[in-house]
Amino acid sequence: MSKMGISTYQSYCGAQIFDAIGLKTDFVQKYFTGTATLIEGVGLEEIAAETVSRHADGFGNDPVLRNSLEVGGEY
């Protein structure tokens, strides 16, 4: 999220100055009403599946795999 000038958090609430990139239209319409989404991608089901998978990788019961959580991105 890039900043649109210097302003407080309150000025962003309800401003609709951002686009949702990589999210399904129905997901955006339900949870981010009024936000533009031109490039579709994942929905709630895919987000939930990835979250559960990452949690299992990081907090599984196998002691050999205890510290095998992948970084998840490059920054």
N, CA, C and O atoms as a GROMACS GRO file, in nm:
protein
  300
    1MET      N    1   0.085  -0.116   0.000
    1MET     CA    2   0.000   0.000   0.000
    1MET      C    3   0.090   0.123   0.000
    1MET      O    4   0.166   0.144   0.094
    2SER      N    5   0.081   0.201  -0.102
    2SER     CA    6   0.160   0.323  -0.105
    2SER      C    7   0.080   0.437  -0.044
    2SER      O    8  -0.043   0.435  -0.043
    3LYS      N    9   0.150   0.532   0.006
    3LYS     CA   10   0.086   0.642   0.077
    3LYS      C   11   0.047   0.752  -0.021
    3LYS      O   12   0.121   0.781  -0.115
    4MET      N   13  -0.068   0.811  -0.001
    4MET     CA   14  -0.115   0.921  -0.084
    4MET      C   15  -0.092   1.051  -0.008
    4MET      O   16  -0.187   1.112   0.041
    5GLY      N   17   0.033   1.095   0.002
    5GLY     CA   18   0.064   1.216   0.078
    5GLY      C   19   0.077   1.184   0.226
    5GLY      O   20   0.078   1.068   0.265
    6ILE      N   21   0.086   1.287   0.307
    6ILE     CA   22   0.099   1.270   0.452
    6ILE      C   23  -0.039   1.289   0.514
    6ILE      O   24  -0.098   1.396   0.504
    7SER      N   25  -0.089   1.184   0.578
    7SER     CA   26  -0.220   1.193   0.641
    7SER      C   27  -0.231   1.084   0.747
    7SER      O   28  -0.151   0.991   0.752
    8THR      N   29  -0.332   1.098   0.832
    8THR     CA   30  -0.352   1.001   0.939
    8THR      C   31  -0.433   0.882   0.889
    8THR      O   32  -0.491   0.886   0.781
    9TYR      N   33  -0.437   0.778   0.969
    9TYR     CA   34  -0.513   0.658   0.935
    9TYR      C   35  -0.661   0.690   0.913
    9TYR      O   36  -0.724   0.636   0.823
   10GLN      N   37  -0.715   0.778   0.994
   10GLN     CA   38  -0.858   0.812   0.985
   10GLN      C   39  -0.896   0.865   0.848
   10GLN      O   40  -1.007   0.841   0.802
   11SER      N   41  -0.806   0.935   0.782
   11SER     CA   42  -0.840   0.991   0.651
   11SER      C   43  -0.851   0.884   0.543
   11SER      O   44  -0.910   0.909   0.438
   12TYR      N   45  -0.796   0.764   0.568
   12TYR     CA   46  -0.807   0.654   0.471
   12TYR      C   47  -0.938   0.579   0.485
   12TYR      O   48  -0.984   0.518   0.389
   13CYS      N   49  -1.000   0.582   0.601
   13CYS     CA   50  -1.121   0.503   0.627
   13CYS      C   51  -1.234   0.546   0.534
   13CYS      O   52  -1.281   0.659   0.538
   14GLY      N   53  -1.277   0.453   0.450
   14GLY     CA   54  -1.386   0.479   0.358
   14GLY      C   55  -1.351   0.563   0.238
   14GLY      O   56  -1.440   0.601   0.162
   15ALA      N   57  -1.224   0.594   0.217
   15ALA     CA   58  -1.185   0.683   0.108
   15ALA      C   59  -1.190   0.614  -0.028
   15ALA      O   60  -1.207   0.682  -0.130
   16GLN      N   61  -1.176   0.481  -0.033
   16GLN     CA   62  -1.181   0.404  -0.158
   16GLN      C   63  -1.078   0.453  -0.260
   16GLN      O   64  -1.108   0.462  -0.379
   17ILE      N   65  -0.956   0.483  -0.214
   17ILE     CA   66  -0.852   0.530  -0.305
   17ILE      C   67  -0.756   0.418  -0.345
   17ILE      O   68  -0.655   0.444  -0.410
   18PHE      N   69  -0.788   0.294  -0.307
   18PHE     CA   70  -0.702   0.182  -0.339
   18PHE      C   71  -0.774   0.082  -0.428
   18PHE      O   72  -0.897   0.077  -0.428
   19ASP      N   73  -0.699   0.003  -0.503
   19ASP     CA   74  -0.753  -0.107  -0.583
   19ASP      C   75  -0.714  -0.239  -0.517
   19ASP      O   76  -0.606  -0.250  -0.460
   20ALA      N   77  -0.802  -0.337  -0.524
   20ALA     CA   78  -0.771  -0.472  -0.477
   20ALA      C   79  -0.715  -0.549  -0.595
   20ALA      O   80  -0.785  -0.570  -0.694
   21ILE      N   81  -0.590  -0.591  -0.586
   21ILE     CA   82  -0.525  -0.663  -0.695
   21ILE      C   83  -0.506  -0.809  -0.655
   21ILE      O   84  -0.451  -0.838  -0.549
   22GLY      N   85  -0.553  -0.900  -0.739
   22GLY     CA   86  -0.534  -1.042  -0.714
   22GLY      C   87  -0.640  -1.107  -0.629
   22GLY      O   88  -0.619  -1.216  -0.576
   23LEU      N   89  -0.756  -1.041  -0.614
   23LEU     CA   90  -0.867  -1.098  -0.537
   23LEU      C   91  -0.989  -1.111  -0.626
   23LEU      O   92  -1.012  -1.027  -0.714
   24LYS      N   93  -1.069  -1.215  -0.604
   24LYS     CA   94  -1.190  -1.237  -0.683
   24LYS      C   95  -1.291  -1.124  -0.659
   24LYS      O   96  -1.299  -1.068  -0.549
   25THR      N   97  -1.366  -1.092  -0.763
   25THR     CA   98  -1.462  -0.982  -0.756
   25THR      C   99  -1.567  -1.003  -0.648
   25THR      O  100  -1.597  -0.910  -0.573
   26ASP      N  101  -1.623  -1.124  -0.637
   26ASP     CA  102  -1.726  -1.148  -0.536
   26ASP      C  103  -1.671  -1.134  -0.394
   26ASP      O  104  -1.741  -1.088  -0.304
   27PHE      N  105  -1.546  -1.174  -0.373
   27PHE     CA  106  -1.479  -1.158  -0.243
   27PHE      C  107  -1.464  -1.010  -0.209
   27PHE      O  108  -1.492  -0.969  -0.097
   28VAL      N  109  -1.419  -0.932  -0.306
   28VAL     CA  110  -1.400  -0.788  -0.285
   28VAL      C  111  -1.534  -0.720  -0.261
   28VAL      O  112  -1.544  -0.634  -0.173
   29GLN      N  113  -1.637  -0.756  -0.337
   29GLN     CA  114  -1.768  -0.694  -0.319
   29GLN      C  115  -1.826  -0.722  -0.181
   29GLN      O  116  -1.894  -0.636  -0.124
   30LYS      N  117  -1.800  -0.841  -0.128
   30LYS     CA  118  -1.856  -0.877   0.003
   30LYS      C  119  -1.778  -0.814   0.119
   30LYS      O  120  -1.839  -0.764   0.214
   31TYR      N  121  -1.645  -0.817   0.113
   31TYR     CA  122  -1.564  -0.776   0.227
   31TYR      C  123  -1.498  -0.638   0.211
   31TYR      O  124  -1.456  -0.580   0.311
   32PHE      N  125  -1.489  -0.587   0.090
   32PHE     CA  126  -1.429  -0.456   0.064
   32PHE      C  127  -1.521  -0.378  -0.030
   32PHE      O  128  -1.477  -0.331  -0.135
   33THR      N  129  -1.646  -0.363   0.008
   33THR     CA  130  -1.749  -0.304  -0.076
   33THR      C  131  -1.705  -0.169  -0.132
   33THR      O  132  -1.659  -0.081  -0.059
   34GLY      N  133  -1.721  -0.155  -0.264
   34GLY     CA  134  -1.688  -0.029  -0.330
   34GLY      C  135  -1.545  -0.019  -0.378
   34GLY      O  136  -1.510   0.079  -0.444
   35THR      N  137  -1.461  -0.116  -0.346
   35THR     CA  138  -1.322  -0.113  -0.388
   35THR      C  139  -1.310  -0.169  -0.529
   35THR      O  140  -1.371  -0.271  -0.562
   36ALA      N  141  -1.232  -0.102  -0.612
   36ALA     CA  142  -1.213  -0.147  -0.750
   36ALA      C  143  -1.123  -0.269  -0.754
   36ALA      O  144  -1.028  -0.279  -0.677
   37THR      N  145  -1.153  -0.362  -0.844
   37THR     CA  146  -1.068  -0.480  -0.865
   37THR      C  147  -1.068  -0.514  -1.013
   37THR      O  148  -1.165  -0.568  -1.065
   38LEU      N  149  -0.958  -0.483  -1.080
   38LEU     CA  150  -0.947  -0.505  -1.223
   38LEU      C  151  -0.874  -0.634  -1.256
   38LEU      O  152  -0.897  -0.693  -1.362
   39ILE      N  153  -0.786  -0.680  -1.168
   39ILE     CA  154  -0.708  -0.802  -1.190
   39ILE      C  155  -0.755  -0.905  -1.088
   39ILE      O  156  -0.725  -0.894  -0.969
   40GLU      N  157  -0.828  -1.006  -1.134
   40GLU     CA  158  -0.882  -1.107  -1.044
   40GLU      C  159  -0.776  -1.209  -1.003
   40GLU      O  160  -0.672  -1.221  -1.067
   41GLY      N  161  -0.806  -1.281  -0.897
   41GLY     CA  162  -0.713  -1.382  -0.849
   41GLY      C  163  -0.782  -1.477  -0.754
   41GLY      O  164  -0.876  -1.546  -0.793
   42VAL      N  165  -0.738  -1.482  -0.631
   42VAL     CA  166  -0.786  -1.580  -0.533
   42VAL      C  167  -0.909  -1.529  -0.459
   42VAL      O  168  -0.936  -1.409  -0.453
   43GLY      N  169  -0.981  -1.625  -0.403
   43GLY     CA  170  -1.098  -1.595  -0.322
   43GLY      C  171  -1.076  -1.642  -0.179
   43GLY      O  172  -0.965  -1.679  -0.141
   44LEU      N  173  -1.182  -1.639  -0.102
   44LEU     CA  174  -1.174  -1.675   0.039
   44LEU      C  175  -1.130  -1.820   0.059
   44LEU      O  176  -1.054  -1.849   0.151
   45GLU      N  177  -1.176  -1.910  -0.028
   45GLU     CA  178  -1.140  -2.052  -0.014
   45GLU      C  179  -0.989  -2.073  -0.030
   45GLU      O  180  -0.928  -2.147   0.047
   46GLU      N  181  -0.930  -2.007  -0.129
   46GLU     CA  182  -0.786  -2.021  -0.153
   46GLU      C  183  -0.704  -1.958  -0.040
   46GLU      O  184  -0.602  -2.012   0.001
   47ILE      N  185  -0.750  -1.845   0.009
   47ILE     CA  186  -0.681  -1.778   0.120
   47ILE      C  187  -0.686  -1.867   0.244
   47ILE      O  188  -0.586  -1.881   0.314
   48ALA      N  189  -0.802  -1.925   0.272
   48ALA     CA  190  -0.817  -2.014   0.388
   48ALA      C  191  -0.729  -2.137   0.375
   48ALA      O  192  -0.664  -2.177   0.472
   49ALA      N  193  -0.726  -2.198   0.256
   49ALA     CA  194  -0.645  -2.319   0.235
   49ALA      C  195  -0.497  -2.290   0.254
   49ALA      O  196  -0.426  -2.369   0.315
   50GLU      N  197  -0.450  -2.177   0.202
   50GLU     CA  198  -0.309  -2.143   0.218
   50GLU      C  199  -0.275  -2.112   0.363
   50GLU      O  200  -0.168  -2.148   0.411
   51THR      N  201  -0.367  -2.047   0.434
   51THR     CA  202  -0.345  -2.016   0.575
   51THR      C  203  -0.335  -2.144   0.658
   51THR      O  204  -0.245  -2.157   0.741
   52VAL      N  205  -0.425  -2.238   0.636
   52VAL     CA  206  -0.423  -2.366   0.708
   52VAL      C  207  -0.296  -2.443   0.674
   52VAL      O  208  -0.235  -2.503   0.763
   53SER      N  209  -0.256  -2.442   0.548
   53SER     CA  210  -0.135  -2.513   0.506
   53SER      C  211  -0.011  -2.454   0.572
   53SER      O  212   0.074  -2.528   0.622
   54ARG      N  213  -0.001  -2.322   0.574
   54ARG     CA  214   0.116  -2.257   0.637
   54ARG      C  215   0.117  -2.282   0.788
   54ARG      O  216   0.224  -2.301   0.846
   55HIS      N  217   0.000  -2.282   0.850
   55HIS     CA  218  -0.006  -2.310   0.993
   55HIS      C  219   0.040  -2.452   1.023
   55HIS      O  220   0.115  -2.475   1.118
   56ALA      N  221  -0.005  -2.547   0.941
   56ALA     CA  222   0.037  -2.687   0.960
   56ALA      C  223   0.187  -2.702   0.940
   56ALA      O  224   0.252  -2.778   1.011
   57ASP      N  225   0.244  -2.630   0.841
   57ASP     CA  226   0.388  -2.635   0.818
   57ASP      C  227   0.466  -2.579   0.938
   57ASP      O  228   0.570  -2.633   0.975
   58GLY      N  229   0.416  -2.474   0.996
   58GLY     CA  230   0.488  -2.408   1.104
   58GLY      C  231   0.464  -2.468   1.241
   58GLY      O  232   0.551  -2.460   1.328
   59PHE      N  233   0.348  -2.528   1.261
   59PHE     CA  234   0.313  -2.578   1.394
   59PHE      C  235   0.270  -2.724   1.391
   59PHE      O  236   0.189  -2.766   1.474
   60GLY      N  237   0.324  -2.802   1.297
   60GLY     CA  238   0.291  -2.944   1.287
   60GLY      C  239   0.344  -3.023   1.405
   60GLY      O  240   0.421  -2.971   1.486
   61ASN      N  241   0.303  -3.149   1.416
   61ASN     CA  242   0.344  -3.235   1.528
   61ASN      C  243   0.475  -3.308   1.504
   61ASN      O  244   0.532  -3.362   1.598
   62ASP      N  245   0.524  -3.311   1.380
   62ASP     CA  246   0.647  -3.382   1.348
   62ASP      C  247   0.767  -3.300   1.396
   62ASP      O  248   0.790  -3.190   1.346
   63PRO      N  249   0.846  -3.351   1.492
   63PRO     CA  250   0.958  -3.274   1.546
   63PRO      C  251   1.067  -3.245   1.443
   63PRO      O  252   1.140  -3.147   1.456
   64VAL      N  253   1.079  -3.329   1.340
   64VAL     CA  254   1.180  -3.306   1.237
   64VAL      C  255   1.145  -3.182   1.154
   64VAL      O  256   1.234  -3.110   1.109
   65LEU      N  257   1.017  -3.160   1.134
   65LEU     CA  258   0.971  -3.048   1.052
   65LEU      C  259   0.933  -2.924   1.133
   65LEU      O  260   0.875  -2.830   1.080
   66ARG      N  261   0.965  -2.925   1.260
   66ARG     CA  262   0.921  -2.818   1.349
   66ARG      C  263   0.961  -2.678   1.301
   66ARG      O  264   0.883  -2.584   1.316
   67ASN      N  265   1.079  -2.663   1.244
   67ASN     CA  266   1.128  -2.532   1.202
   67ASN      C  267   1.136  -2.518   1.050
   67ASN      O  268   1.226  -2.451   0.999
   68SER      N  269   1.045  -2.581   0.978
   68SER     CA  270   1.055  -2.581   0.832
   68SER      C  271   0.960  -2.482   0.764
   68SER      O  272   0.936  -2.495   0.644
   69LEU      N  273   0.908  -2.385   0.835
   69LEU     CA  274   0.817  -2.287   0.775
   69LEU      C  275   0.892  -2.204   0.673
   69LEU      O  276   0.995  -2.143   0.704
   70GLU      N  277   0.840  -2.202   0.550
   70GLU     CA  278   0.905  -2.124   0.445
   70GLU      C  279   0.890  -1.975   0.472
   70GLU      O  280   0.799  -1.932   0.544
   71VAL      N  281   0.978  -1.897   0.414
   71VAL     CA  282   0.979  -1.753   0.436
   71VAL      C  283   0.848  -1.690   0.389
   71VAL      O  284   0.793  -1.605   0.458
   72GLY      N  285   0.798  -1.731   0.274
   72GLY     CA  286   0.670  -1.682   0.227
   72GLY      C  287   0.679  -1.564   0.132
   72GLY      O  288   0.576  -1.515   0.087
   73GLY      N  289   0.797  -1.518   0.101
   73GLY     CA  290   0.811  -1.407   0.007
   73GLY      C  291   0.950  -1.350   0.011
   73GLY      O  292   1.031  -1.383   0.099
   74GLU      N  293   0.978  -1.265  -0.083
   74GLU     CA  294   1.107  -1.198  -0.087
   74GLU      C  295   1.084  -1.049  -0.070
   74GLU      O  296   1.001  -0.991  -0.140
   75TYR      N  297   1.157  -0.989   0.021
   75TYR     CA  298   1.138  -0.847   0.049
   75TYR      C  299   1.266  -0.772   0.029
   75TYR      O  300   1.270  -0.650   0.048
   0.00000   0.00000   0.00000
